[in-house]
Amino acid sequence: MTALDSLRSLSPQQRNTVIAAYLGWTLDAFDFFILVFVLKHIAEEFHTDVPAVAVAIFLTLAMRPLGALIFGFAADKYGRRVTLMADVLLYSVFEFLTGFSTGLTMFLLLRALFGIAMGGEWGVGASLTMETVPEESRGIVSGILQAGYPSGYLLASIVFFLLFPVIGWRGMFMVGALPALLVLYIRRNVEESPAFMERQKTPQRPFFTVLRENIPLFLWAVLLMTAFNFFSHGTQDLYPTFLETQRQYDSHTVGAIAIVYNIGAMIGGLTFGALSQRLGRRRGIVIAALLAIPIAPLWVYAHGPVMLAIGAFLMQFFVQGAWGIVPVHLNELSPDEIRGTFPGFAYQLGNLLASGNASIQAGLAVHWNGDYAFALLIVAVIVAAVVAVLAGFGFEKKDIRFGEAGVEEPQSATQT
């Protein structure tokens, strides 16, 4: 069965769930990436420098594990659907309030609160979807879900390109309140996960009890997600700042380049998500990560905006290609009893460990006399190699049936 055939085979209810989870992650990422386009402008208004404002990125990423834990517990106890609605509403409110910040301290506090809400969306949405769609559709659906991240970045790019000169950075954050409308769609069109409903018929063990039985898997997942988050944030967060500050491009040029590379990211996630259904999850990640390495010099050292856009398109094709496999991979590896919490918590702990990326890269650029290109290049090449190694020698449970795995150990790369 081809990827398109597997999508056509989805029932209307399954399609609604995929759409809702995709939009939830798209709009969550949109709200996050608004910040990366306006770092310089916020610094100017608050009379500080870019590294000081970039602390907001650190705080957002650092608070996401707390959100994954809070909303994950709620999803495993009360259900994925109602938890997802509450989460989307909260991150929309905090995004809107950010536009009213009166100083750097208030701004940083609101971004920390936004990080808590943002941390809950991915794990809850992914578990709801993966427990709803059939096994043969998981690969392409995983690519669709993760394509929501660059879709959000693309949406932020378009808003920055079209509206920033008119509404300014505060207006950008106020536009970020629109995702609250998604709650109405979820309430009307999405049903609870069948796997969650089935598990409610039997007593459930506490999260940390199940976690202790899966410590090797959990530690590996956190390390893998740390490398993955350095991979994505290291190639995305300061790239607009690099284009504005080092290359001296105006907001329209930066926005246009961002649109191009986010299209590449979306196509990459869909492509490798679908390929992982045939190649396997580990192999798909390894191939995508390794192919990003030879692209890195073109991505930061190309001459002119057109060649930079081509390099950025290819870089994000492979970065988000690897990421397109993550939702299905972590959900298949997760113990059944804690699937609402485990994938998101591992993912967001990885975010916490990688949360200093923007500050590190900004600091390195300042140390190297404003050379953002070299700071971006070093991080991208190193973490691409680390992602490939961790994934290649890790675990895999491709196409496992949810609810039937028990406490069986996940298959490692050394097993046949």
Disulfide bonds with the S-S distance in Angstrom:
none
